[in-house]
Amino acid sequence: MPPKSRKRGKPKKGERAAKRAKKVQIDTAEEQIAEGLDSNEKTTKSSGKGASGTKEAFSFWLMKSEPESRIENGVDMKFGVEDLKAEPNQTACWDGVRNYQARNFMRDMMVGQLAFFYHSNCKEPGIAAIVKIVKESYVDHTQFEKKEPHYDCTSKKENPKWSMVDVQFVRMLKRFIPLAEMKKYHQEHKTQGGPLKNVALFTKARLSVQPLTKGEFDFISTLEDKKPI
């Protein structure tokens, strides 16, 4: 028999995307503690710092999701770029994030900003496509649903812990850029200098939502026109 489908019938209007996109959870409880972030920390974009506590706002992002089937609590966590393209208007919510720093990065996101769609926890991880933020952070409903893999019994509706954003497909990269290739550039740039020397993909590797500087985003974008190394 095929695995139990995560789709539990037609959602109400306005909830269609939210009911379908379940994102990879690769952030551990130990990392949450290590980050030392308070789940009720509240900051504003006008304060000079984003919700993530960074001194300057980021304009580009990398967002990880699983393109291969993995069953968790009877739900298939698969959501690759082809799944996003199959959604109405090629748009879906980015739900299920349960790491405070990754959540705070999403709270910093603004409509129109671009992100790399990164295939994670699969045979060949790497960047497959570009998406854009089309709805800024709002309450992630899955934290309150007991049947959801990322249900959080400690989160209260009057003070929800977790947020999500909506993303829309922009385009596929001209070629898939594998993690192994970016790692080679990272190692080179660490010793010789270069835009990927401090990229979060390797310095904060397990975060499912990561910021990118303009230099990092631009350099990675150039790789699609280059031969793999």
HELIX and SHEET records of a PDB file:
HELIX    1   1 ARG A   16  ARG A   20  1                                   5    
HELIX    2   2 ALA A   29  GLU A   35  1                                   7    
HELIX    3   3 LYS A   45  SER A   47  5                                   3    
HELIX    4   4 VAL A   81  ALA A   86  1                                   6    
HELIX    5   5 PRO A   88  GLN A   90  5                                   3    
HELIX    6   6 TYR A  100  ASP A  108  1                                   9    
HELIX    7   7 HIS A  141  PHE A  144  5                                   4    
HELIX    8   8 LEU A  179  GLN A  192  1                                  14    
HELIX    9   9 ALA A  200  THR A  203  1                                   4    
HELIX   10  10 LYS A  214  THR A  222  1                                   9    
HELIX   11  11 LEU A  223  ASP A  225  5                                   3    
SHEET    1   A 6 THR A  91  CYS A  93  0                                        
SHEET    2   A 6 SER A 163  PRO A 178 -1                                        
SHEET    3   A 6 GLY A 126  VAL A 139 -1                                        
SHEET    4   A 6 LEU A 114  HIS A 119 -1                                        
SHEET    5   A 6 PHE A  60  SER A  65  1                                        
SHEET    6   A 6 VAL A 209  LEU A 212 -1                                        
SHEET    1   B 2 ILE A  71  GLU A  72  0                                        
SHEET    2   B 2 VAL A  75  ASP A  76 -1                                        
END                                                                             
